[in-house]
Amino acid sequence: MFRNQELNLLIIAICIFLIPHVCAANTDTFTLWQLPSQTGSQMNSYVIQTFHGKVIVIDGGFAEDASYLKGFLGALGNKVHAWFISHQHVDHIEALTTILKKPQGLEIDKVFGSFLDEEWIKVYEQDSLKTASEFNRALHEKEIPILSLKLGQTIKIDGITIKILGIKNSEITTNAINNSSVVMKFWDKHKSICFLGDIGVEGGRKLLNSKFKKELKSDYVQMAHHGQAGVEEDFYKAVSPKYCIWPTPLWLWENNNGGGDNSGNWKTLEVRSWINKLKIKKHYCLFEGLIKIY
């Protein structure tokens, strides 16, 4: 008989390798998964596997998402070559904090980020200080190399090129931590994906006014701030995506606060109207479950 943990790993492995492909498969490109939320809330959790099998993680979600993520990584070999953190909010880093406390054999080679100091967070976003402090403590206790990302930096991992187009913006104190989200572009000869984290209006404008604007154009875009109250329409025009990846639960997609469609104060429907003008070929949404993109 399978124990619960073994059964979970088996189910995840089946999902990883048998889930229907959501776009035409290439034999020499990387695979991206958007992992489903285990809480019904918004979160970011992305896993990339290179053509030769190296594993890259972006964010990870809440503590409640850690078990699923851990099982998913176990099915891929239980080793992460690089873990990228977009910014220090609970729905992005708490899963990694939880995993670091009980890694259970998971190996993490290095963590990349552009981290705000705890003193800065204490001044500009006090509510996130405990989350950031616990994350920092867990990282240092495991003595995992922490690599600070530089603006314009290029990283190459097993056939994937990663360009860092945006890092922390400590001078922006409105929507403070979101506006310090790392913006990254991943690409190979088959596809390109732009990850925006939760970057907001101010951070988006700064990037559009920089020399990196021309490098935003990508086949896929991860929608900023879960598809609402992130960057402005002009930013998405600059990316000019063919496909949109939405880390967005159904209630947020519908702007539903419990009173029916468009009963909330979120801006998802407005963002969706912008995106519709770009003639997107397909949307990949968090509420659809595990998404696999070749």
GIQUI-V496218 format. One record per residue. PHI is phi in degrees with one decimal (999 if undefined). OMEGA is omega as a letter, one per 20 degrees, with the letter a starting at -180 (999 if undefined). D_LAST is the distance of its C-alpha to the last C-alpha in Angstrom with 1 decimal. Layout:
<<PHI | OMEGA | D_LAST> <PHI | OMEGA | D_LAST>>
This chain:
<<999 | r | 34.3> <-78.0 | r | 31.2> <-75.6 | a | 31.9> <-56.4 | a | 30.0> <-64.9 | r | 27.9> <-65.0 | r | 27.0> <-64.6 | r | 26.3> <-61.3 | r | 24.0> <-62.8 | r | 22.0> <-63.9 | r | 21.9> <-62.4 | a | 20.6> <-64.0 | r | 17.9> <-60.9 | r | 16.9> <-62.5 | r | 16.8> <-62.3 | a | 14.7> <-62.4 | a | 12.1> <-98.4 | a | 11.9> <-113.7 | r | 13.1> <-57.3 | a | 11.7> <-57.3 | r | 10.7> <-71.6 | a | 7.2> <-95.9 | r | 7.4> <-157.7 | a | 6.2> <-58.1 | a | 6.8> <-78.9 | r | 5.4> <-114.3 | a | 6.7> <-89.0 | a | 8.9> <-133.6 | r | 9.6> <-137.0 | r | 7.0> <-85.3 | r | 6.4> <-111.3 | r | 4.7> <-117.8 | r | 6.5> <-116.7 | r | 8.9> <-99.9 | a | 11.7> <-82.5 | a | 14.6> <-75.6 | r | 17.4> <-72.2 | r | 20.9> <-97.9 | a | 23.6> <-118.3 | a | 26.4> <84.7 | a | 25.6> <-102.2 | r | 25.8> <-72.0 | r | 23.5> <-168.8 | r | 21.7> <-121.8 | r | 18.8> <-151.4 | a | 16.8> <-127.4 | r | 13.4> <-125.0 | r | 12.1> <-119.5 | r | 9.9> <-120.1 | r | 9.9> <-72.9 | a | 10.4> <-56.3 | a | 10.2> <-95.9 | r | 13.8> <102.3 | r | 13.5> <-71.6 | a | 14.9> <-111.3 | r | 14.4> <-124.1 | r | 14.7> <-118.9 | r | 15.9> <-119.7 | r | 16.7> <61.4 | a | 19.8> <148.9 | r | 20.0> <100.5 | a | 22.2> <-77.9 | r | 25.7> <-57.0 | a | 27.7> <-67.0 | r | 27.1> <-89.3 | a | 23.3> <-65.5 | a | 24.0> <-63.6 | r | 24.5> <-63.3 | r | 21.2> <-61.8 | r | 19.4> <-61.0 | r | 21.7> <-64.5 | r | 20.9> <-61.9 | r | 17.2> <-69.1 | r | 17.7> <-62.0 | r | 20.3> <-68.7 | r | 18.0> <-97.7 | r | 15.8> <117.9 | r | 19.1> <64.7 | r | 21.1> <-142.6 | r | 20.6> <-111.7 | a | 19.2> <-74.1 | a | 19.3> <-150.5 | r | 19.4> <-119.3 | a | 19.8> <-100.5 | r | 19.9> <-110.4 | a | 22.2> <-76.1 | r | 22.2> <-168.9 | a | 25.8> <-97.6 | r | 28.5> <-109.2 | a | 28.3> <-58.0 | a | 28.6> <-78.9 | r | 25.4> <-117.0 | a | 23.4> <-115.2 | a | 25.4> <-65.6 | r | 27.4> <-61.5 | r | 24.9> <-65.9 | r | 24.9> <-55.7 | a | 28.7> <-64.2 | r | 28.9> <-65.7 | a | 26.8> <-62.6 | r | 28.9> <-70.0 | r | 32.0> <-139.0 | a | 31.0> <-68.6 | r | 28.2> <48.5 | r | 29.2> <93.1 | r | 27.9> <-69.5 | r | 24.7> <-102.9 | r | 24.8> <-122.9 | a | 23.8> <-70.9 | a | 24.3> <-163.4 | r | 24.6> <-120.0 | r | 24.2> <-108.8 | r | 23.7> <-172.7 | r | 25.2> <-133.7 | a | 27.9> <-90.4 | r | 30.3> <-79.1 | r | 33.3> <-66.5 | r | 36.6> <-61.3 | r | 38.0> <-64.1 | r | 41.1> <-64.9 | r | 39.2> <-62.6 | r | 37.4> <-58.2 | a | 40.8> <-78.7 | a | 42.3> <-103.9 | r | 39.5> <-156.2 | a | 37.6> <-53.4 | a | 39.8> <-62.7 | a | 37.9> <-97.8 | a | 34.9> <-65.1 | a | 37.1> <-61.9 | r | 37.2> <-60.8 | a | 33.4> <-66.0 | a | 33.1> <-65.4 | r | 36.0> <-64.1 | r | 34.7> <-63.7 | a | 31.4> <-61.0 | a | 33.2> <-64.8 | a | 35.6> <-64.0 | r | 32.9> <-62.3 | a | 31.2> <-69.6 | r | 34.5> <-65.2 | r | 35.7> <-87.8 | r | 32.8> <55.0 | r | 33.4> <-84.1 | r | 29.7> <-57.2 | r | 29.5> <-111.8 | a | 28.8> <-107.4 | a | 27.7> <-82.7 | a | 28.7> <-73.6 | r | 26.3> <-114.0 | r | 28.1> <-62.5 | a | 27.6> <85.9 | a | 26.0> <-63.0 | r | 25.0> <-116.1 | r | 22.2> <-122.9 | r | 20.5> <-116.6 | r | 18.6> <-132.0 | r | 16.8> <50.2 | r | 15.6> <93.6 | r | 14.2> <-102.2 | r | 13.1> <-103.2 | r | 15.9> <-120.7 | r | 16.9> <-114.6 | r | 19.7> <-90.6 | a | 21.9> <-99.1 | r | 23.2> <-153.8 | r | 25.1> <-128.8 | a | 27.0> <-59.7 | r | 29.8> <-121.1 | a | 32.4> <-66.1 | r | 35.4> <-79.2 | r | 37.6> <-94.5 | a | 35.9> <-110.5 | r | 37.5> <-88.1 | a | 36.6> <49.0 | b | 33.7> <-57.0 | a | 34.0> <-72.2 | r | 31.2> <-56.0 | a | 28.5> <-72.5 | r | 29.5> <-103.5 | r | 29.0> <-65.3 | r | 25.2> <-72.7 | r | 23.3> <-108.2 | a | 21.1> <-132.2 | r | 18.3> <-117.0 | r | 15.9> <-107.0 | r | 13.0> <-156.6 | r | 11.9> <-138.2 | a | 11.4> <-74.0 | a | 12.3> <-103.3 | a | 9.1> <-158.0 | r | 8.7> <-135.5 | a | 10.9> <-133.7 | r | 11.3> <-105.1 | r | 14.9> <-100.5 | a | 16.1> <-108.2 | a | 19.6> <57.5 | r | 20.8> <-114.8 | a | 23.9> <-56.3 | a | 25.5> <-103.2 | a | 28.3> <-56.6 | a | 30.4> <-66.7 | r | 32.4> <-65.2 | r | 29.6> <-64.3 | r | 27.7> <-64.1 | r | 30.8> <-60.4 | a | 31.4> <-66.6 | r | 28.0> <-63.8 | r | 28.6> <-91.5 | a | 32.0> <-105.0 | r | 30.7> <-70.5 | a | 29.7> <-88.0 | r | 26.0> <-54.2 | a | 25.8> <-67.7 | a | 24.8> <-96.6 | a | 21.8> <-71.9 | a | 20.2> <-51.7 | a | 18.6> <-149.0 | r | 14.8> <-69.0 | a | 12.2> <-120.5 | r | 11.5> <-133.7 | r | 14.4> <-83.9 | a | 15.2> <-65.2 | a | 18.5> <-67.1 | r | 21.5> <48.9 | r | 23.7> <62.6 | r | 21.8> <89.1 | r | 22.2> <-151.2 | r | 26.0> <54.7 | r | 28.7> <-104.8 | a | 26.3> <-72.8 | a | 26.2> <-90.9 | a | 28.0> <-57.6 | a | 27.0> <-61.7 | r | 27.6> <-65.1 | r | 25.0> <-65.0 | r | 22.2> <-62.8 | r | 23.7> <-68.6 | r | 23.4> <-70.1 | r | 19.7> <50.4 | a | 19.4> <-77.1 | r | 15.9> <-95.7 | a | 14.3> <-136.1 | r | 12.5> <-119.6 | r | 14.1> <-108.6 | a | 13.2> <-109.2 | r | 16.6> <-81.6 | a | 17.8> <-132.4 | r | 20.6> <-69.0 | a | 22.5> <-60.8 | a | 24.0> <-62.4 | r | 27.5> <-77.3 | r | 26.3> <-57.5 | a | 24.2> <-93.0 | a | 27.4> <52.4 | a | 29.8> <-114.0 | r | 31.6> <-93.7 | a | 34.0> <113.4 | a | 35.4> <-103.8 | a | 37.4> <104.7 | a | 34.9> <-55.2 | r | 32.4> <59.6 | r | 33.1> <-96.5 | a | 35.8> <-97.1 | a | 34.4> <-105.0 | r | 34.8> <-76.2 | a | 31.1> <-106.8 | a | 29.7> <-60.8 | a | 26.5> <-65.4 | r | 27.9> <-64.6 | r | 29.0> <-63.4 | r | 25.6> <-60.1 | r | 24.0> <-67.2 | r | 26.7> <-62.9 | a | 25.8> <-65.4 | r | 22.2> <-59.9 | r | 23.2> <-68.8 | a | 25.1> <-86.5 | r | 22.0> <57.4 | r | 20.8> <-65.7 | a | 17.4> <-76.0 | a | 15.2> <-160.9 | r | 13.8> <-109.6 | r | 14.6> <-117.5 | a | 12.8> <-112.8 | a | 15.9> <-53.7 | a | 17.0> <-71.7 | r | 19.5> <-82.8 | a | 17.0> <96.3 | a | 16.4> <-64.3 | a | 13.4> <-111.9 | r | 10.2> <-124.2 | a | 6.7> <-124.5 | r | 3.8> <-94.1 | 999 | 0.0>>
